[in-house]
């Protein structure tokens, strides 16, 4: 729910980066324009085909792995 309301926040929150565990753009319905989420990701250099992030395993941020040193 927090990500759903994020586009109404006065500070820009990168909610377009929140995808499901398989790299699918399942949250695109929350952006009003169904193509906006994909456009924002593509503006960051992310390749997407049929709502699927290409090379998702290379781009995925795993907090367990990334934050394990803290």
Phi, psi and omega in degrees: 000327180298318181290328179298320181270359186296331182286353176264356182286141181296331175265141182288124178251130184285057182295339180295345179275353181272110180236172180283176187293350177256001180085019178269144181277061183288341181269006185298337180293342182273003184256009180077286175280117183298343179264355186293317181301313180297318180299316180297319178293318179296328176296339177264006177090012180274130178268133183227134176227126179052048179065015181244127176287126178282139182061037182303321181298334177278335185261342186299130175265112180260106183298328179298316180286313186290329184257005184294339181279353181270000000 
